[in-house]
Every structure is written in C-alpha cells, then in structure tokens.
Amino acid sequence: MKKKKLKGSARKTAAAPKKTATTSRSTSTVALQGTVSKAKSPKGELRHVSWSSVAVEALNPLLGLHFVVGENIMLARVLLKKGCLVLEHSHPNEQVTFIAKGALKFKIDGRDIVVNSGEVLTIPPNMPHSAEALEDTVDFDIFNPPRADWINKTNNYLR
C-alpha cells in the first residue's frame, strides 16, 4: 500500500505587505482580495508543532495571531482581549471557529450570534461577518483553503 504524505508548514514571509485591503476602521464591509493563494502548495511533510514554537504576531494592542498551514487547510490561534473588534469582512475561504476560552459576539447573516467557550461556529465562504470579544478570548479558526492574506501579512483590516 502506498503511503500518503501529509502536508504542513508554518509559513513566514519577509516580503513587505501589499495594500490589498482597506486599513480604514469604518463600518463598511471589507471584501478581502488575495485570500486564496494561486501558487501551488509546496510538497507536504508530516510535522508536530507546539504553539509555543510559533511566534505570535501582535496585529494591534488587542489582537494576536499565530497559525500553522497545511496543503489545503490552516489552523490559526487568535488571541483577543476584551473589547477587540474585528471589522466586517468576507473572504472566499470556508471558516470553522472554535472558542477555547472566552466569548465572541459575531454579527453575521443579519443577526448577533454569541459563541462561548466550547462552542463552534461555521461560516460559509463569502459571508460577511464581524466579531467582538466579550471577554479575553482564545479562538481557534480553521480555514480552507489557507488564508493567503494572513500568510503574506496583507491582512490590513486587522491591524
């Protein structure tokens, strides 16, 4: 039987960020460009990663982010302080959010949805959404495909 190789990589890019999303903190929806990589994924590898070995990027004083990337999927650990706002945006990536600690209030599909510790929210591709941290929160987000804007550090709507 032929063994299938697993792919995974925490990618770090030193290139200067490109302006692909608005940096304005207005309430308008940000439709994110460049969130899906058009490049072919590198040959995969099996990896075992400790979160403590992946540097946390401080995107703003209330928001930290680090992630691990596979061939077709990304797992992000998002650290939000109480009061942190993630502006309304959409992306072509499917998203699954798991709250490990704390609570987030999402505005999505015309309603408020509070996701508490131990709960999961699935967000289909291209669905506008925003979030507010109701308390200090540890959030795990899974994206398919991986978020190219996060990998390339062009996620200006979070900064």
N, C-alpha and C positions, 0 to 999 in steps of 0.2 A: 504494500500500500504506500502510495506517495504521500509524504508529509507536506502539509501546507504551512508555509512560513507566515508568521504573524507580523504585522507591521506596527510600528510605534516609534514616536520620536518627539521629544520636546524641542521644538524648533526655535532658534533665536536668530533674529535678523538685525544686522548692524546698519542696514541702509537707512537713510533719512526718510521719515514718514512722508507719504504723498498726501496731498489735500484731496480726499475723496468723499468726505462727509462734512457737513456743516459743523462749525465749532460754536455756533450760537446756542444760547441756553433758552431759546424761545419755546413755546408750547407746540409749534408745528411739528408734524411728523417728519422724521428723517428716514428716507428710503436709502438704505446703505448700498453703495456700489462696491464692487471688489470684495465681496464677502465669500465668494467661491473661487478657489484657485483654478486657473485654467492649465496650470503646469501639471505634468504627470507626476504622481507621487513617487518618491524615491523607493528603492527596493526595501521591503519591510524587514523588521528584525523583532525578535522577542526581547522585551525589556521588563524589568521590575524596578519601579520608581517609588521613592519615598517623597511625599510632598515637601518635606524639609530640604530636599535637594534641588527643588525647583524654585528659583528666585521669584518673590512676589513683586510685581510691578505696581507701584503706587500711582494710580491714574489721576487721583485727586485726593484731598485730605480725608475723604470719607469712603474711598473705594480702592481696594487692592485686588489684583488678579494674577493668577498663575494657572498654567494649563499643560496638559500632555496631549500630543497629537499622534493619531494612528493614520493608517492609509485612508480610511473613509470616515473617521469619527474623531471628535475632540472631546476631552473631559476637562472642564475648567472649574477651578475652585475660586469662588468670588467672595471676597470679604467686605461686607458693607457695615458701616457704622450707622446707628440710629439716625434717621433723617436723610440719609443718602437718597438722591433722586436719580433714576435712570430715565432720561427723556424718551418720549415716544419715538419709536423707530420700528422698522421692519427689515427683514433680511430673507433671502431665499433659502436659508438653512432651516431644517426642522430642529426644534429645540425641546429638550426634556429638562425640567428644572426640579431638583430635589433640595428641600431645605433641611439641612442637618441640624441647625441651631438658629433660633430666632424666628422672624416672620417677615414676609414681603407682601405688600399690597400691590397687586397688578391692576392696571386699567387696561382692559382688553375686551374686544368684541362688544363694546358699549356697556360694560359693567365692571364693578370692582370685585376682585377675587383675592381674598386673603389666603396665602399659603403659609401654613405653620410648620414648625419642626416636625419632621417625619412624614410630610406630605409631598406630593408630586404634582406638577402641572405640565401638560404637554401643549406646545404652541406650534401650530402648523406653519409651514413656510409662508412668507409674505404677509403674515397677520400683524398689523400694527399693535404695539404694546409698550407700556411704560411700567415702572416699578418704583416703590418707595419702601425703604427699610423702616419697619415699625419698631424695631429694636436692633441691637447689634446682631448681625446675621452671618452665618456661613452657608453659602449656597453652592451646590454643585450643578453645573449646566453641561448637558451633553448636546453636541451639535453634529448634524450630518447634512452635508459634508462639513469638514473643519472650517472654521471662520478664518478666511484669508486676511481679513482686515485686522483681526487680533494678532495673527502670526506676524504680519508685516507692520504692525503698530500704526495703522491708519484708522484706528477706532476713535477718532477725534470727538465724537459725540459723548464719550465717556470721560474726557479729560477736562 
